[in-house]
Amino acid sequence: MSTKESVSRIEFWRESQAASASRPKAAEVGGPGAVYLSYDVFLGLTLLGGFFGLDHLYLRSPLTALAKFVVNLVGFGVWWLYDIGQALFQRDVVRIFGLSVPGLGPQGLAAGVLAQPVPDQKHLRFFTYALALVAGGLFGVDSFLLGDHKTGLLQLLALVSLLFAPLAIAHWLYKLFRFATDTKGVVNEHAEYFGAPESSLSESLFSHLPFLGALFSPLETLQSLLGNAVEPVTKTVDGVVKLGEDTVKTVDDSVQLARNVVSKGSNIVEQVTKTVDTVAKAASQSSQVIPGVSLYSSITPEAVAAKTGGALPDDLNVLHYVVLGTIATLVLGGFYRIFSSRPVAEADDSPPEPRVFRVPDSKGRAA
């Protein structure tokens, strides 16, 4: 395990060129990243779970964790006891130079990541993901932990079905294999979750030969194929939904137009009603100003019927009728005098002849 490729060494968590720009506080003690781990957590895992390699999982070395578990099974826990001795009696050496491997000597495992007394905030993320992948990866727990709910749900549904259960098992084994052999690639793909600085894609065999991922991860391949097959159907459904929305919008516009027409018609009727009321009111006021109109309006059959209820009262005031009769007599007499009078002969204004006297008419006037 070389220094450049191992994520257990501190160089990996500082090697990104973007670390200083995008994560200026990632390398600080107790910062938001996961550069520094806790020595106390490492010591507890070594004592209690070192037989199963849990301490190496915490140090971000899943491959040596698997190797340690196998060696402990066949060697009666020899590697477990070896790491306990290092953790208890070589504390300073482990902090700076990391762990060594039995029979191989110093290997610099987790060199520098235990050097600070205060761990970073995300120092347990790698260990938590490893446990989720090993214990619950078959059910998609690791995908849910990373926020990939779609893959996690597909893994769970494939497992409970009889037809796709082998694909779910193969997908889980592939993720375990890749996590142990391509740890850097897994961390780079989910750097935000693990608290790692932003790095380039892994230069592993899987990145150079992408078809291996499709070969060993049939579930992801099935998901991709289903996505391509469903895409035309999704576009058709979206088009139908958009057409329905446009139709509803057109109907809404028509209804709004009808409402506007009805509102305008109501306004016109209201204006006509106001005009009629104004004319009626003006006529009523004119009957009070003009005496003749007032006199006539007071003696009309409608007015009499309105006042008397249809019967002629005993105390009916006949003054109005006398006045109207007098006015009518005067008007008719005037017309009769004008049209019945004889036309008057025109007077002769021509000068008389000399020495001829005019003949006087019957009234003694000279003709």
C-alpha positions as CSV (number, residue, x, y, z in Angstrom):
1,M,0.0,0.0,0.0
2,S,1.8,3.1,-1.3
3,T,1.8,6.4,0.4
4,K,0.1,8.2,-2.5
5,E,-2.8,5.7,-2.8
6,S,-3.6,5.1,0.8
7,V,-6.4,7.1,2.4
8,S,-5.2,6.0,5.8
9,R,-2.3,8.4,5.7
10,I,-2.6,12.1,6.3
11,E,-1.1,13.0,2.9
12,F,-4.3,12.0,1.1
13,W,-6.4,14.4,3.2
14,R,-4.0,17.3,2.4
15,E,-2.9,16.5,-1.2
16,S,-5.8,18.1,-3.0
17,Q,-5.0,21.4,-4.8
18,A,-8.5,22.6,-4.1
19,A,-8.3,22.0,-0.4
20,S,-6.8,25.4,0.5
21,A,-9.4,27.2,-1.7
22,S,-12.6,25.4,-1.1
23,R,-11.9,24.0,2.4
24,P,-9.6,26.5,4.2
25,K,-10.4,25.1,7.6
26,A,-10.4,21.4,6.7
27,A,-6.9,20.8,8.1
28,E,-7.5,22.7,11.4
29,V,-7.8,20.8,14.6
30,G,-11.5,20.1,15.3
31,G,-12.4,21.5,11.8
32,P,-15.3,20.5,9.7
33,G,-13.3,17.9,7.7
34,A,-11.9,14.5,8.8
35,V,-8.1,15.0,8.6
36,Y,-7.4,14.0,12.2
37,L,-8.8,11.0,14.1
38,S,-9.2,10.3,17.8
39,Y,-6.5,8.2,19.5
40,D,-8.9,7.3,22.3
41,V,-11.4,5.9,19.8
42,F,-8.6,3.9,18.1
43,L,-7.4,2.5,21.4
44,G,-10.9,1.4,22.5
45,L,-11.5,-0.3,19.1
46,T,-8.2,-2.0,19.3
47,L,-8.9,-3.5,22.7
48,L,-12.5,-4.4,22.1
49,G,-12.9,-5.0,18.4
50,G,-9.3,-5.5,17.2
51,F,-9.9,-9.2,16.7
52,F,-12.4,-8.3,13.9
53,G,-10.2,-5.5,12.5
54,L,-12.5,-2.6,13.6
55,D,-9.5,-0.5,14.6
56,H,-8.2,-0.6,11.1
57,L,-11.6,0.3,9.7
58,Y,-11.5,3.4,11.8
59,L,-8.0,4.2,10.5
60,R,-9.5,4.1,6.9
61,S,-7.8,0.9,5.9
62,P,-10.4,-1.7,5.0
63,L,-8.0,-4.0,3.2
64,T,-5.7,-4.4,6.2
65,A,-8.8,-4.8,8.4
66,L,-9.9,-7.8,6.3
67,A,-6.4,-9.2,6.4
68,K,-6.2,-8.7,10.2
69,F,-9.5,-10.6,10.7
70,V,-8.3,-13.5,8.6
71,V,-4.9,-13.7,10.3
72,N,-6.6,-13.6,13.7
73,L,-8.9,-16.5,12.8
74,V,-6.0,-18.7,11.7
75,G,-3.4,-17.4,14.1
76,F,-5.4,-17.3,17.4
77,G,-5.5,-13.5,17.5
78,V,-1.8,-12.8,17.0
79,W,-2.3,-9.6,15.0
80,W,-4.8,-8.4,17.6
81,L,-2.3,-8.8,20.4
82,Y,0.4,-7.2,18.3
83,D,-1.7,-4.0,17.8
84,I,-2.7,-3.9,21.5
85,G,1.0,-3.7,22.4
86,Q,1.6,-0.9,19.9
87,A,-1.4,1.1,21.0
88,L,-0.5,0.8,24.7
89,F,3.3,1.0,24.8
90,Q,4.3,2.8,21.6
91,R,1.8,5.7,21.7
92,D,4.1,8.4,20.4
93,V,5.4,6.3,17.6
94,V,1.9,5.3,16.4
95,R,0.8,9.0,16.5
96,I,3.6,10.2,14.2
97,F,4.6,7.2,12.1
98,G,1.5,5.0,12.3
99,L,1.1,1.2,12.8
100,S,3.4,-1.5,11.6
101,V,2.4,-5.0,10.4
102,P,3.5,-8.2,12.0
103,G,6.3,-9.9,10.0
104,L,6.6,-6.9,7.6
105,G,7.7,-4.2,10.1
106,P,6.9,-0.5,9.8
107,Q,4.4,0.3,7.1
108,G,3.2,3.8,8.1
109,L,-0.4,2.7,8.5
110,A,-2.4,5.8,9.5
111,A,0.7,7.9,9.8
112,G,-0.1,11.4,11.1
113,V,-3.9,11.1,11.4
114,L,-3.6,10.5,15.2
115,A,-1.2,13.3,15.9
116,Q,-3.6,15.9,17.2
117,P,-5.4,15.6,20.6
118,V,-8.7,16.8,19.2
119,P,-10.3,14.9,16.3
120,D,-12.2,16.6,13.5
121,Q,-16.0,16.7,13.3
122,K,-16.3,14.0,10.7
123,H,-13.7,11.6,12.0
124,L,-16.3,8.8,12.4
125,R,-17.8,9.0,9.0
126,F,-15.6,6.5,7.3
127,F,-16.0,3.9,10.1
128,T,-19.8,4.4,10.1
129,Y,-20.0,3.9,6.4
130,A,-17.8,0.7,6.6
131,L,-20.1,-0.8,9.2
132,A,-23.2,0.2,7.2
133,L,-21.8,-1.4,4.1
134,V,-20.7,-4.6,5.8
135,A,-23.7,-5.2,8.0
136,G,-26.5,-3.5,6.0
137,G,-25.2,-3.1,2.5
138,L,-27.2,-6.0,1.3
139,F,-30.3,-4.0,2.2
140,G,-29.0,-0.7,0.7
141,V,-28.2,0.9,4.1
142,D,-24.9,2.3,2.8
143,S,-26.7,4.0,-0.1
144,F,-29.3,5.6,2.2
145,L,-26.4,6.8,4.5
146,L,-24.8,8.5,1.6
147,G,-28.1,10.1,0.5
148,D,-28.5,8.0,-2.6
149,H,-32.1,7.0,-1.8
150,K,-32.9,5.9,-5.3
151,T,-30.1,3.2,-5.4
152,G,-30.9,2.1,-1.8
153,L,-34.6,1.6,-2.6
154,L,-33.7,-0.3,-5.8
155,Q,-31.3,-2.5,-3.9
156,L,-34.0,-3.3,-1.3
157,L,-36.7,-4.0,-3.8
158,A,-34.4,-6.2,-5.8
159,L,-33.5,-8.2,-2.7
160,V,-37.0,-8.9,-1.6
161,S,-38.0,-10.1,-5.1
162,L,-37.2,-13.6,-6.2
163,L,-36.2,-12.6,-9.7
164,F,-33.6,-9.9,-9.0
165,A,-32.3,-11.1,-5.6
166,P,-29.1,-12.5,-7.2
167,L,-28.4,-9.1,-8.8
168,A,-28.8,-7.4,-5.4
169,I,-26.3,-9.9,-3.8
170,A,-23.9,-9.4,-6.7
171,H,-24.1,-5.6,-6.4
172,W,-23.4,-5.8,-2.7
173,L,-20.4,-8.0,-3.1
174,Y,-19.1,-5.7,-5.8
175,K,-19.4,-2.7,-3.5
176,L,-17.5,-4.6,-0.8
177,F,-14.7,-5.6,-3.2
178,R,-14.4,-2.0,-4.5
179,F,-14.4,-0.5,-1.0
180,A,-11.5,-2.8,-0.1
181,T,-9.5,-2.4,-3.3
182,D,-10.4,1.1,-4.5
183,T,-10.9,2.9,-1.2
184,K,-9.5,6.2,-2.7
185,G,-12.1,6.1,-5.5
186,V,-15.0,5.6,-3.1
187,V,-13.8,8.4,-0.9
188,N,-13.4,10.8,-3.8
189,E,-16.9,10.0,-5.1
190,H,-18.4,11.0,-1.7
191,A,-15.8,13.4,-0.4
192,E,-18.4,15.7,1.1
193,Y,-19.8,12.9,3.3
194,F,-16.4,11.5,4.3
195,G,-15.0,15.0,5.1
196,A,-12.2,14.6,2.6
197,P,-10.8,17.5,0.5
198,E,-12.0,17.7,-3.1
199,S,-9.8,15.4,-5.3
200,S,-9.7,14.2,-8.8
201,L,-11.2,10.9,-9.9
202,S,-9.5,7.7,-8.9
203,E,-6.8,6.4,-11.1
204,S,-7.7,2.8,-10.3
205,L,-8.5,-0.1,-12.7
206,F,-12.2,0.7,-12.5
207,S,-11.8,4.2,-13.8
208,H,-9.6,3.0,-16.7
209,L,-11.9,0.2,-17.5
210,P,-15.5,1.4,-16.9
211,F,-17.0,-1.8,-18.4
212,L,-15.8,-3.7,-15.3
213,G,-18.2,-1.6,-13.2
214,A,-21.1,-2.6,-15.4
215,L,-19.9,-6.2,-15.3
216,F,-19.6,-6.4,-11.5
217,S,-22.4,-4.0,-10.7
218,P,-25.4,-5.4,-12.7
219,L,-27.9,-3.5,-10.5
220,E,-26.6,-0.1,-11.5
221,T,-26.6,-1.3,-15.1
222,L,-30.2,-2.4,-14.8
223,Q,-31.0,1.0,-13.3
224,S,-29.4,2.8,-16.2
225,L,-31.2,0.7,-18.8
226,L,-34.6,1.2,-17.1
227,G,-33.9,4.9,-17.0
228,N,-33.3,5.0,-20.8
229,A,-36.4,3.0,-21.5
230,V,-38.6,5.1,-19.2
231,E,-37.3,8.4,-20.6
232,P,-39.6,8.5,-23.7
233,V,-42.6,7.6,-21.7
234,T,-41.8,10.3,-19.2
235,K,-41.5,12.9,-22.0
236,T,-44.9,11.8,-23.4
237,V,-46.5,12.0,-20.0
238,D,-45.0,15.5,-19.5
239,G,-46.3,16.6,-23.0
240,V,-49.9,15.3,-22.1
241,V,-49.7,17.1,-18.8
242,K,-48.6,20.3,-20.5
243,L,-51.4,20.1,-23.0
244,G,-53.9,19.6,-20.3
245,E,-52.6,22.6,-18.4
246,D,-52.8,24.7,-21.6
247,T,-56.4,23.6,-22.2
248,V,-57.4,24.4,-18.6
249,K,-55.8,27.8,-19.0
250,T,-57.8,28.5,-22.2
251,V,-61.0,27.5,-20.5
252,D,-60.2,29.8,-17.6
253,D,-59.5,32.6,-20.0
254,S,-62.9,32.0,-21.7
255,V,-64.7,32.0,-18.4
256,Q,-63.0,35.2,-17.4
257,L,-64.0,36.8,-20.7
258,A,-67.7,35.8,-20.1
259,R,-67.5,37.2,-16.6
260,N,-66.2,40.5,-18.0
261,V,-69.0,40.7,-20.6
262,V,-71.7,40.0,-17.9
263,S,-70.1,42.6,-15.7
264,K,-70.1,45.2,-18.5
265,G,-73.7,44.4,-19.3
266,S,-74.6,44.9,-15.7
267,N,-72.9,48.3,-15.7
268,I,-74.8,49.4,-18.8
269,V,-78.2,48.3,-17.3
270,E,-77.3,50.2,-14.1
271,Q,-76.4,53.3,-16.0
272,V,-79.7,53.2,-18.0
273,T,-81.7,52.7,-14.8
274,K,-79.9,55.7,-13.3
275,T,-80.8,57.8,-16.4
276,V,-84.5,56.8,-16.2
277,D,-84.6,57.7,-12.6
278,T,-83.0,61.0,-13.3
279,V,-85.5,61.9,-16.0
280,A,-88.4,60.9,-13.8
281,K,-87.0,63.0,-11.0
282,A,-86.5,66.0,-13.3
283,A,-90.2,65.6,-14.6
284,S,-91.4,65.6,-11.0
285,Q,-89.4,68.7,-10.2
286,S,-90.7,70.5,-13.3
287,S,-94.3,69.9,-12.3
288,Q,-93.6,71.9,-9.2
289,V,-91.9,74.8,-11.0
290,I,-94.4,75.3,-14.0
291,P,-97.8,76.1,-12.6
292,G,-99.7,74.7,-15.6
293,V,-97.9,71.4,-15.5
294,S,-98.4,71.3,-11.7
295,L,-102.1,72.1,-12.1
296,Y,-102.6,69.5,-14.8
297,S,-100.7,66.8,-12.9
298,S,-102.9,67.4,-9.9
299,I,-106.2,66.8,-11.7
300,T,-105.2,63.9,-13.9
301,P,-107.2,60.7,-13.4
302,E,-104.1,59.0,-12.1
303,A,-103.6,61.7,-9.5
304,V,-107.2,61.7,-8.5
305,A,-107.3,57.9,-8.3
306,A,-104.1,57.9,-6.3
307,K,-105.5,60.4,-3.8
308,T,-109.0,59.1,-3.5
309,G,-108.5,55.4,-4.1
310,G,-110.6,55.4,-7.2
311,A,-113.7,57.2,-5.8
312,L,-114.7,60.9,-6.2
313,P,-114.4,62.6,-2.8
314,D,-117.1,64.9,-1.4
315,D,-114.7,67.7,-0.6
316,L,-113.0,67.7,-4.1
317,N,-111.6,71.2,-4.8
318,V,-113.1,72.4,-8.1
319,L,-110.9,75.5,-8.3
320,H,-108.4,73.7,-10.4
321,Y,-111.1,72.8,-13.0
322,V,-112.5,76.4,-13.1
323,V,-109.0,77.8,-13.7
324,L,-108.3,75.3,-16.4
325,G,-111.7,76.0,-18.1
326,T,-111.1,79.8,-18.0
327,I,-107.7,79.4,-19.6
328,A,-109.1,77.1,-22.3
329,T,-111.9,79.5,-23.1
330,L,-109.5,82.4,-23.5
331,V,-107.2,80.4,-25.8
332,L,-110.1,79.2,-27.9
333,G,-111.7,82.7,-28.1
334,G,-108.4,84.2,-29.3
335,F,-108.0,81.6,-32.0
336,Y,-111.6,82.2,-33.2
337,R,-111.1,86.0,-33.3
338,I,-108.0,85.7,-35.4
339,F,-109.4,83.3,-38.0
340,S,-112.9,84.7,-38.3
341,S,-112.2,88.4,-38.8
342,R,-112.5,89.9,-42.4
343,P,-109.5,91.2,-44.2
344,V,-109.2,95.0,-44.3
345,A,-109.0,96.7,-47.7
346,E,-105.7,98.1,-48.4
347,A,-105.7,101.9,-48.4
348,D,-104.8,103.7,-51.6
349,D,-101.7,105.6,-51.0
350,S,-101.3,106.8,-54.6
351,P,-101.4,110.6,-55.0
352,P,-104.7,112.0,-56.4
353,E,-104.9,113.5,-59.8
354,P,-104.8,117.2,-59.9
355,R,-108.0,119.0,-59.2
356,V,-109.8,115.7,-58.6
357,F,-111.4,115.2,-55.2
358,R,-111.4,111.8,-53.6
359,V,-114.7,110.2,-53.0
360,P,-115.4,109.6,-49.3
361,D,-116.2,106.1,-48.2
362,S,-119.1,105.2,-46.0
363,K,-117.2,106.3,-42.9
364,G,-116.4,109.7,-44.4
365,R,-112.8,108.9,-45.3
366,A,-111.5,109.9,-48.7
367,A,-111.1,106.9,-50.9
